Amino acid sequence: MKMDELGKKLYDVLGGRENILQAYNCMTRLRVQLKEKDEKLLAAVKQVPGVMGIHDTEEELQIILGPGTATQVTTVVNELLEKKPAKPKIGDGKELHQQIREKNATPGKLLLKKIAGIFIPLIPAFIACGLLTGILGVSAKIWPEITASPTWQLLAVAGNAVFWGMNLFVGYNAAKVFGGTPILGGALAALISHPGLANVVFDGSKLVPGRGGVIAVILVAFLAAWLEKRLHKLIPTVFDLFLTPLLTFLLAGVAAIFVLQPLGGAISSAIGAAATGAVGSGGAAVGFVLGGMWLPMVMMGIHQALTPIHADLISQFGVTILLPILAMAGAGQVGAAIAVYVKSKNQFLKKTVASALPVGLMGVGEPLIYGVTLPLGRPFIGACIGGAFGGAVQAHFMVGASAMGISGLPLAGTTNNIPIYLLGVVVAYIAGFIATYLLGFDDPVEEKES
């Protein structure tokens, strides 16, 4: 089904503008807040061709569509929402929407939503630059002399571009998410990252450009947005255009240099030490636990919470040692799905597995979660076991990845130990297959033949 057709179909099934309060997306899911929903609507959504599964929460309905598709379909849905505004009437859903938001606006949920809002727009650039860096790294290991080529050197600069400018992008997006002026957030991020800081000495100590990484940037963007909102209320309108941005930048900038950068640096160092220390000292045991628990986190849609941690680790060490471990959850899912395919006699289930496996190999596990393993029950446990064993391999050898936003086989090219990473993937495949085959499952009664 074409993207515009799929978007139109989902728009209609969800009840159109009369029922859809808001539509947005992450990398793989169309997320909608609805005025009303029931089991009949949820069942209808599941039956739409192209829908890989759903995850229903009190606050929103998450429709799993896959990478790329989710973005395009959300664009279509929002275009339809704009073209077909609801007729003004009493009880048009706005009041109910506000009640839903207030009911579900717990600090934890709001924090995760804001974190996702900061980093999700950056993921395509992380993928592009991370893969490019990985390809260049592999080529340099095979042909060391290629690094002297101007073309290779130019591509190396291109591969580092998003990481070189990451603080600026995060500052811009963070200010926007926190309700401030985005460019002020970007400018403050540039201030605390500026190489000229190294020439400034206070109390006998030089300032450190970029100290605190993305953690410090998020803190200063939050402070700037908070200050800006209050200054708008305090400063007379005639001076607001000039004084508010100036005072916001100066006050937040001073706080950033002398308070937030040191604080962000301490938090960043603590995160780095905790991650590397836990994996370094705990080794395979820590990897086993992390790899085994990741699928439930993906299922609940809270996996984006680790994105800033990955970003901070890459900023500090050049790689994140957590991502290869967590990526094994998807590999375990692949092994579990293959076991289901081998053991099942249900032809429709076999076709479902066959259609979802390619994207599963590429690191997108949600179609297999919602279409295969989770509905069957025990195979989901088998997938977690596979992820645990694969995670143990990655942690034991301290494999790191220089990219974010990707998983599965594509992540291999960005790792600092491709053979070991692939070994972990194979271990997760095998463990997930064996665990699922031994645990078994209740084979569904054949309901569809095509």
LOLO-527820 format. One record per atom (N, C-alpha, C): x, y, z. Coordinates in steps of 0.02 Angstrom, whole numbers, plus 50000, padded with zeros to 5 digits. Layout:
<mikols>
XYZ...
</mikols>
This chain:
<mikols>
500424994050000500005000050000500445006350000500285011249958500665017349955500575021350019501065025850031501055029650094500435034050101500235037250046499645041650050499015037550062498995031550032498415027150042498395024550113498975022550139499015020050208498825025550257499085031550246498925037250290498185038750289497875038750229497155040150222496745034750256496955028450248496595022950278496605023350354497205024750382497255025350455496865031350480496885036750443496505042750461495765041050468495505037350420494795035550420494645030650476495065025550485494945020450535494965023450606495405028350615495475031550681494925036650695494495037950646493935042450658494025049450632494565050650594494665057150564494755062750615494635068850592494745074750634494285074950694493715071550690493245071550745493495067450805493985062950792494215058650846494965059250859495345061650809496075062150817496235069050847496515069050906496695075250939497395077650919497845072850910498535074650892498865068550860499295069850811499675064450778500405066550771500855062250791501565063550783501905056750777502565056650772502885050250761503585050050792503825043950803504535042750818504825039150757505375035550765505695032450707505265027050674504875023350714504515017750687503765017850700503515022750738502815022550759502445029050743501825028350720501355033850718501025034050786501065039750820500785040350887500195045250884499615042950906499015047150902498675047450970498435053450986498015054351044497305054951019496865050851046496175050351021495665052551074495115055251049494575057151094494255050851124494135045951081493835039751103494165033851067494225028351103494485022151072494195016251109494075010951073493825004851103494134998851068493944992951089494234986851061494084986150987493494988550966493314988150895493784992350853493944998350877494405002750840495104999750838495334997150895496004994150897496054988250850495534984150848495534978350803495544980650730495184985950715495164988450646495854991150625496194994450672496864997050656497334991350641497304985950680497744980150670497644977050601497044977550575496894974350511497104978450450497314984650461497514988850404498174986150375498194984650310498814982250279499384987250288499944984950312500514989350324500624990650398500114989350440500184990150512500504983850540501074984650573501454978950599501244977150670500894981550703500674980350772500484986850805500204986450864500014992450901500234991650974500314997351007500434997551079499985002951108499505000951148498995005551174499155007551245499185014051258499275016751325498685021351340498635023451402498095028051420498155034651381498775036851371498885043351341498835043251265499065037951233499095037851160499065030751134498915030351069498945024051032499555024350987499995019450995500605019150954500505013750901500565015750838500455011250782501125009850749501365003650751502025002050726501995001150650502375005150614502375005150541503055003750512503595004850551504265003750525504615010350509505275010150504505665016150490505495019050421505465025650417505295028850353504545029250343504215023550348503485023350339503135027550391503365027050454503035030750508503045038250494503615040850472503675048050458503215050050401503215046250347502815048050288502065047650303501865042350338501155041550354500925047050401501335048850450501155054250496501065060850459501485062050410501415068150369500745068150334500545062450306499895061950271499325063150319499355059950378498815060750427498755068050449499315071350462499295078350483499045082950428499215081350365498945085250309498195084650306497935078650317497205077650316496885081150375497215081250432496945084750490496895092250476497385095050441497385102150426496875103850372496775099350326496305100750271495575100050293495465096050344494785094650364494675096550437494665102950452494575105050522493875103250547493845101650610493205099950640492765106150647492125105350639491665110850649491635112650723491665119150739491645121150809491005118750843491065115650898490485113450935490675112251007490175112051050490295110951120490545103851129491055103051170491325096451182491685093651122492085097851088492425095551027493055091451042493185090151105493755085851122494325089451155494345096051149494905099751177494925099051253494335099451284494315098851357494515091851378494265086751342494445079851357495195078751346495455081651293496175081051278496585083851336496375089551362496725092551417496695088151479496115085051491496045080651548496495074551541496535071851480496975066051469497695067951481497895073751455498585075951463498755077051536498295080151574498425081451644498465074951684498035070151666498025063851702498675059951692498955060451631499545056551614500195060451617500145066751638500745071051638501165069851701501365063651712501815062251767502505064751749502905066451800503585068951785503995064251741503935057651755504325052851716504125052851643503475052751630503235052651561503405059051524503335064651558503505071051527504245071451510504665068951556505385069151544505565064851484505295058851480505445054451423505205057651357504625060751359504365063851299504805069651276505055073551324505495079151306506165076751280506435071551312507075068751288507005066251217506455062751204506335060251136506275066151087505935071451108505855077251065506505080651048506995080151093507655083251080508065079151030508055072451039508525068251002508245064850940507595063450939507315059950881507455063550815507385070250812507525073650748508255072950726508705071250772509415070650754509615063750730509185058850741509375051850727509555050650654509195053350605509405052150535510125054350522510335059950552511025062250543511515057750579511315055250638511745050550674511845044150632511315041850601511355035850560511815037050501511705042550465512095043950405512845044650422512995048850471513705049950488514015043850521513625040250563513885034350595514065028850546513615027650498513755022550448514345024550405514385030950386514945033150346515605032250383515605034050447516195033050488516385025750493515885021450501516015014350506516305011550442516035013550385516295011250320517015013450310517155019750328517835022350323518315018550369518065016950429518485013250476518675006350450518175002950420518304996350391518794996850333518695001850290519145002650233519855004150255519925007950309520595009650334520955003550363520574998950392520884992850419521104988150363520724988150308520894983750252521454986750209521394993350196521904996850156522155002950195522635002050239522875007650281523105013750240523375012450179523625017950139523075022550113522455020150116521905024250089521795030550131522025030450193521925036250237522305042450214522785041550169523165047250142522795050650085522265047450062521885050250005521475056250027521485061749989521075067650006520325065950008520125061349964519415059349963519225055950029519645051450052519515048050115519495053050172519955057750172519995062750226519385067250226519155069050166518555073250162517945069450188517895063050169517335058950194517375057950269517985057650296518075056950368517805063150404517935068950375517655075150403516895075050400516635072750343515905072350336515595067550386515935061850398515675056950445515665059550516516105064350531516145067150599515695073350608515385075450554515035081950554514495082450608514065077450613513515077950661513775077750733514325074050745514595073650813514965080050830515285083150780515625089550790515125094950808514545094850776514035099950789513485097750835513575092050868513025089150908512775093850963513225097150998513005101651052512555107251025512715109850967512305115150938511615112650921511585106650889510935103850870510515102350932510845099550983510485097851045510245104251079510665109351081510465115651112509865118751077509865118651011509305121450972508665117650987508705110950982508105106850992507865107151065508335107151112508145107251183507775113751200508035119351176507685125751189506985125651160506915122751101506265122251069505795117951110506035112251133505625107651173505415110751239505865114651269505725117651335505335124151329505165126151268504745132051259505115138551252505775138351239506165144351229506285145751156506695150751141506885152351073507445147651051507315143550999507815138450981508515141150967508555146850932509215149250913509615151550973509275153751027509635155551088509935149251120509565143751117509825137451142510435135351103510405136151036510975134450994511575138951008511445145451018511985150151032512315148751099511925146951149512205145251214512615138851211512385134151171512765127951160513425129551126513405134251078514015136251044514495139751093514205143651138514615147151188515015142251231514685137251258515035132751304515455127551266515395127451199515805122951159516365126551123516375133151126516835137151086517565135751105517995134351056518695132951072519055138851105518795144951095519095150851126519075150751201518645146751230518605146351303519265143951333519635140051295520265137351321520775142851334520665148751306521125154251316520935158751374520365157251405520115161351460520295158051527520595162051572520825159351636520455162851693520145158951738519835161551798520135158051858520365162151906520655159451968521215154351953521585155851901522155151551885521995145351846521355144451829521155138451791520855140451724521055136951672520775138251606520075135051601519635138451565518975135651551519055129951501518585125251504518635119251461518065119251411518215120151347517685119951295517335113251293516675113451290516285107251283516225103151345516455105651402516405101751464515675100251480515545094151498514855092151514514465089551456514725090451394514395087751336513655089551330513265084751306512555086151294512175087251359512425084551414512085085451478512085092851497512675096151492512725103251507512295107351459512285105251396511885108951346511145108651363510905102851382510195102151400510035106351461510485106351509510365110351570510335117851554510785120351513510785127451498510195129351453509995124851409509405126151367508775126651409508735122251459508155122451505508155128951544508735130951570508775137151608508595143151564508855143251504508725148951458507985149451443507655143851429506935143951415506545146451475506745144251535506415146451596506495153951606507105156351597507245163451605506855167651553506865165351492506545169151438505795170151451505465164851473504745165351486504605170551541505015170651591504905175351646505095182551628505615183251588505815189951566505285193051520504955188951481504415191451438503865194651480503755191951539503235194651583503465200851621504115201151636504365206651678504565212851638504815211951578505075217551539504515220851500504475227451501503955231051463503985229351389503415229151358503365227051288503835230851242503905237351254504305241551209505045239551210505275236451265505975234351270506065226851263505515223251260505535215951262505955212951204505875215751145506225213051086506975213351094507225218351130507955219351136508235216251200507895217651256508175215651320508095208251336507525205351317507405198351335507935193651307508075193751241508595189251216509285190751244509445197351254510095199151280510185196551351509695197951394509755195851464509725188151470509305185051429509275177751429509955174751413510265177351360510915174651339511455175951391511475182051418511995183751466511915179951532511305180051559511195176751623511285169151618510985166251567511055158951558511785157251540512115161651502512805160351483513275160351542513185165151587513595165451648513475159251691512835157551699512665151651738512955145351706512955145151640513205139351604513955138451617514325143951611515055143451617515275141651687514955144751736515205144051805514825138851847514235136851826513845132151866513645125951826513305127051770513015121451733513545117051698514075120351672514595116251641514935111651692515145114351750515425109751801514935104451823514295106451832513785101551852513685096351798513615098851735513535094151679514135089651672514725092451685515335088351681515335082851733515105084551793515075079551846514575074051829513995076051804513485071151785513725066851728514035070051678514285066451619514825061451640515285063651683515805059151706515515053351745514995054851785514685049551824514355044451779514015046951727513685042351680514205038051645514745041351620515265037651586515595032451631515745034551694516065029951741515605024251759514955025851768514475020551786514405015451730514345017951668514245013351611514865009151599515445012451594516055008651580516255004351640516145007051700516315003251760515884997051768515224997851757514764992251764514924986751714515024988751651515174983851599515874981051609516354985451628517044983151637517124978351694516794979751749516874975451808516384969651807515774971051785515264965751784515314961251723515604963951668515714959951609515094956651582515164950151568514624946351537513974946351577514044946451644513444946251686513014952551676513344958351674512984964651662512684964651592513074962451543512814962051475512214957451470512234951951507511674947151507511034950451531511094954251586510504957551615510244963051568510704967251543510484972751500510184970251435510514965251405510254962551342509584959151351509474956151409508854952551422508264957151438508394963051466507844967351487507664972551434508044972851379507944978351332507294977751293507104971651273506484970851234505864973451270505774972051335505204975051369505214982651368505804985651371505854992951368505654995551299505864991951247505654993851179504904993151172504634987751199503924986451195503524992051227503774994851282503425000251317503565007051287504005007351238504145013651204504575018451244504945016051294505345020551335506095019951319506245016451264506945015351246507315021751227506935026951206507255033251186507595036751245507435034551306507735037851364508485036951366508745031751333509465030651335509835034451280509465037651235509795041151180510305046351204510135050751252510635055551275511235052251309511135046351338511705042851369512175040251314511885037451260512305035451204512685041451176512335047051168512655053051141513225055351185513105055151250513625057451296514225052851296514105046351292514665041551290515065042351226514735043551170515095044751107515505051051112515205056151144515565062451152516195061651195516155057551247516715056551292517245051651265517005046051239517455040551222517495038951148517075042151108517065040551037516615034851019516405030851068515945025251057515475024651117514915021351107514475019451162514515011851170514705009551229514755002351241514074999351258513575003551268512915000951285512524998651224512585002351169512165000751111512284993751083512904991351074512984984551050512664979351096512684980551161512374975951209511614975851198511324981751196510604982251190510354979851122510774980751071510574978551004510474971051000510754967351047510684960051046509974957851060509574962151091508874960451102508514959251036508664963450987508364962450921508604956150888509234954450899509504948250870509174942150902509064942450968508714937051001508014936150974507704941750957507034941650928507034938050860507554939250821507614935850756507654928350766508084926250812508144919050826507494915950848507134919550892506494917050916505984916550860505984921450816505514921450760505654915650712506294914250701506474908650657506224902050688506284901450754506044895450788505284894750779504934900350784504204900250773504054897950702504434900550655504324898850584504434891350574504964888650604505124881550595504594877150628504354879150687503934874750727503184875550711502984881350687502274882550675502024878950613501394877050614501074874250555500554879150527500504884950559500034890050537500344894150481500064893650421500364896850363500334904450367499804907150396499764914350403500304916950450500424913250504500954915150551501634914750518501744909650478502374908950442502484914950395501954917050361502014922750316502164929150355501854929750414501984935550456502714935850477502984930150497503694929850516504134931550456503984928650399504394929750339504394937050318503834940450326503794947550306504144952150355504174950050419504474954350471505214952950482505454947150460506154945450472506654950150439506554952150376507054956650346507184962950386506644966350409506764972350449507034970650518506874964550542507154962250606507914961450601508144958750545508864958050534509204964850531508824969850507509094976650502509044980450568508784977150620508774980350685508124983450706507594982650667506934985250685506524979450711506474978850776506174972950806505434973350821505134979250816504434980050836503944975750796504034975050730503564970750693503564963550720504164961050739504194954350766503904954050837504014959450875503734959650943502974959150941502664963750904501934964350905501584959550858501944957250807501634952750759501744945450773502274943750811502454936750819502564934850893503114937250922503324934350987502864936251045502684942651050502274944751106501574941551106501224941351049500564938051049500604930651068501174927351052501244920251067501474918951139501734924151172501914923451243502614920851254502694914351256503344911351274503904913151224503764913851159504304915951114504604922751132504204927051164504474933551185504994932451239504864927751284505364926051335505984923151303505874918851253506444916051216506864921351183506534926451155506894932051124507314935751175507034936851235507404940251288508014936151309507934929551311508494925251329509044925751276508844925751213509334926551159509704933151164509334938551178509644945051187510134945151245509964941451298510394941251357511064937951341511044932351305511664928951288512094933151239511764936251191512134940551145512434946551181512054949451228512304955051267512904953151309512904947051334513474944751374514114944651332514054942651269514644942551225514904949651213514444954251197514654961151183514984964351244514694963151303514964966151364515644963151383515714956651373516344953351391516924956151351516804957751288517334960351245517324967951239516874971251277516834978651279516784981551208516334978951168516234981451100515884988251103516114993051066515824999751064515585001450994515105006050989514845008250924514885015850921515055018350862515135025550854514515028950826513975025250819513355028050791512775026950839512215030250824511605029450862511025028750813510465026050838509875025850797509825019750752510335015450751510315009450712510475003450755510324997550730510424991450769510514985850719510494979550743510534973850699511174973650659511144970750600511724970050557512034976750536511634981950520511934988350500512394991350552512274989750616512694992650669513404989950667513504984150636514164980950635514704985550608514544989150554515044993450522515264999250564514895000850617515075006550659515425004450723515514997850733515814995450795516574995250790516904995050847517634994750849517904987650848517444982750843517654975750838517114971950800517134972550735516604969650693516544962150702517094958250701517014950950708516674948950773516864952150829516554950450893515824952550894515684958350866514984960550864514554955450827514794953350769514424948350729514384941650765514914939950804514884933850844514314934350895514254940150927513714941150975513034940650942512974943350882512344942950845512164935650832512644931750810512524924650796512334920850860512684922450915512524919350979511804920950999511594927250990510914929251007510404925650962510564925050898510134921250853510024914150878510594910850892510564903750912510214902950979510404907151028510094906551095509354907951092509154913051053508444914651046508064908951013508374905850963508064900250928507974894250975508514892351010508494886551054507994887651111508024893551143507584894951199506854894551178506694897551121506004897651097505784890651076506224886951044506044880251023505894875751083506304876451136506204872351196505594874651236505494881251241504924883851279504274882151244504294882051178503694880551139503174886151141502614885051109502064889951108501444886451083500884889551096500244886951072500144889351000500204884750953500144886550882499434888850868499344894950842498664897450830498284893050781497634892750791497204889150745497194893050679497254889450624497274892650558496624896350545496694903150536496104907250522496124910250454496734911150427496804914350362497244910050318497114910050256497514906150210497964910550166497894916950171498314921350130498404927950165
</mikols>
